[in-house]
Amino acid sequence: MLSYTIQAHRTAPATAEAFTGEARLALDVDPAGRTDAFNPAELLLTAIAACMLKGIERVAPMLNFELRGAEVRVYGEREDSPPRMSRIDYELVVDTDESDARLSLLHRNIQKYGTIYNTVSAAVPLNGTIRRAGTDGSPAEASIGLT
């Protein structure tokens, strides 16, 4: 069993930070909002993206999956009453020459073995696609939709 610990504290009015080890992250706790820090909803979406990217780093070597890079875009919708995330969608773009079948296999492994992915998807509809980046690194036109 693994365990994780972070600490967060208020540093000034409407200002906070979280830290673990040597890493620090500015938190948006200002009711008016801040553009220089992550708010709680953005932190949740960031955790999903980080989980997926870490999953790629973990499973790509096991699958002998060749890639040059990966990017995740995560979109969340929040409702006010009750306050909660009502939907989360993502798009995973992988720069690779692997076949569509292998791209799909990578996606299934990320979904199956992602701790944050599985935790969040049990509570909120979490849907997404994986697609290949264009040969110049730009997003490709076609996508493989997997939910």
C-alpha positions as CSV (number, residue, x, y, z in Angstrom):
1,M,0.0,0.0,0.0
2,L,1.4,3.4,-1.0
3,S,0.6,6.6,0.9
4,Y,0.9,10.2,0.0
5,T,1.2,13.4,2.1
6,I,1.0,17.0,1.0
7,Q,0.8,20.1,3.1
8,A,-1.0,23.3,2.3
9,H,-1.2,26.5,4.1
10,R,-2.5,30.1,3.8
11,T,0.4,32.4,3.2
12,A,-1.6,35.7,3.1
13,P,-5.2,36.8,2.6
14,A,-6.6,34.8,-0.3
15,T,-3.2,33.3,-1.0
16,A,-2.0,29.7,-0.3
17,E,0.5,27.1,-1.4
18,A,0.9,23.4,-1.2
19,F,4.1,21.4,-1.0
20,T,5.5,18.0,-0.9
21,G,9.2,17.2,-0.7
22,E,10.9,20.1,-2.6
23,A,7.9,20.8,-4.9
24,R,5.7,23.9,-4.3
25,L,2.5,24.8,-6.0
26,A,0.6,28.1,-5.8
27,L,-3.1,27.7,-4.9
28,D,-5.9,30.0,-6.0
29,V,-8.0,30.4,-2.9
30,D,-9.2,33.9,-3.7
31,P,-13.0,34.0,-4.1
32,A,-12.4,36.5,-7.0
33,G,-10.0,34.1,-8.7
34,R,-6.3,34.4,-9.6
35,T,-4.6,33.8,-12.9
36,D,-1.2,33.0,-11.4
37,A,-2.3,29.9,-9.4
38,F,-4.4,26.7,-9.9
39,N,-7.9,26.7,-8.4
40,P,-9.2,23.5,-6.8
41,A,-11.1,22.4,-10.0
42,E,-8.0,23.0,-12.1
43,L,-5.9,21.0,-9.6
44,L,-8.3,18.1,-10.0
45,L,-8.1,18.3,-13.8
46,T,-4.3,18.6,-13.5
47,A,-4.2,15.4,-11.4
48,I,-6.0,13.5,-14.1
49,A,-3.6,14.8,-16.8
50,A,-0.6,13.9,-14.6
51,C,-2.0,10.5,-14.0
52,M,-2.4,9.8,-17.7
53,L,1.1,11.1,-18.5
54,K,2.6,9.1,-15.7
55,G,0.7,6.1,-17.0
56,I,2.2,6.5,-20.4
57,E,5.7,6.6,-18.9
58,R,4.9,3.4,-16.9
59,V,3.2,1.3,-19.6
60,A,5.0,2.4,-22.8
61,P,8.2,0.5,-21.9
62,M,6.2,-2.6,-21.0
63,L,4.3,-2.5,-24.3
64,N,7.5,-1.6,-26.2
65,F,5.5,1.4,-27.4
66,E,7.6,4.0,-29.2
67,L,6.6,7.7,-28.8
68,R,8.2,11.1,-29.2
69,G,5.8,13.0,-26.9
70,A,2.3,13.2,-25.4
71,E,-0.1,16.0,-24.5
72,V,-3.3,15.8,-22.5
73,R,-6.1,18.4,-22.6
74,V,-8.7,18.1,-19.9
75,Y,-12.0,20.0,-19.8
76,G,-14.3,20.0,-16.7
77,E,-17.8,21.3,-16.2
78,R,-18.9,22.5,-12.7
79,E,-22.4,22.9,-11.5
80,D,-23.4,25.2,-8.7
81,S,-26.2,23.3,-6.9
82,P,-24.9,21.1,-5.5
83,P,-21.4,22.4,-6.1
84,R,-19.6,19.5,-7.9
85,M,-17.8,18.6,-11.1
86,S,-20.5,17.2,-13.3
87,R,-18.5,16.1,-16.3
88,I,-14.8,15.7,-17.3
89,D,-13.6,15.2,-20.9
90,Y,-10.1,14.7,-22.1
91,E,-8.1,14.4,-25.3
92,L,-4.8,12.6,-25.3
93,V,-2.5,13.4,-28.2
94,V,0.4,11.1,-28.8
95,D,3.3,11.7,-31.1
96,T,4.0,8.2,-32.5
97,D,4.2,6.1,-35.6
98,E,2.6,3.1,-33.8
99,S,-0.6,1.6,-35.4
100,D,-4.1,2.6,-34.4
101,A,-4.5,-0.7,-32.6
102,R,-1.4,-0.1,-30.5
103,L,-2.6,3.5,-29.8
104,S,-5.9,2.0,-28.6
105,L,-4.0,-0.5,-26.4
106,L,-2.0,2.3,-24.8
107,H,-5.2,4.2,-24.0
108,R,-6.9,1.1,-22.4
109,N,-3.8,0.5,-20.2
110,I,-3.8,4.2,-19.1
111,Q,-7.5,3.8,-18.2
112,K,-7.2,0.5,-16.5
113,Y,-4.1,1.2,-14.4
114,G,-4.5,4.9,-13.5
115,T,-5.1,5.5,-9.8
116,I,-6.4,9.0,-10.2
117,Y,-8.2,8.1,-13.4
118,N,-10.1,5.2,-11.7
119,T,-10.8,7.2,-8.6
120,V,-12.3,10.2,-10.5
121,S,-14.2,8.0,-13.0
122,A,-16.0,6.3,-10.2
123,A,-17.4,9.6,-9.1
124,V,-17.8,11.7,-12.3
125,P,-18.4,10.9,-15.9
126,L,-14.9,10.8,-17.4
127,N,-14.8,10.5,-21.2
128,G,-12.0,10.9,-23.6
129,T,-10.2,10.2,-26.8
130,I,-6.7,9.4,-27.9
131,R,-5.3,10.4,-31.2
132,R,-2.0,10.6,-33.0
133,A,-0.2,13.9,-33.4
134,G,0.5,15.1,-36.9
135,T,3.8,14.3,-38.5
136,D,5.0,17.9,-37.7
137,G,3.9,17.5,-34.1
138,S,0.5,19.2,-34.7
139,P,-2.7,17.5,-33.8
140,A,-3.9,15.1,-36.4
141,E,-7.3,15.3,-38.1
142,A,-8.6,11.8,-37.3
143,S,-9.1,10.6,-33.8
144,I,-9.9,7.3,-32.1
145,G,-12.8,7.8,-29.7
146,L,-12.7,5.6,-26.7
147,T,-14.8,6.0,-23.6
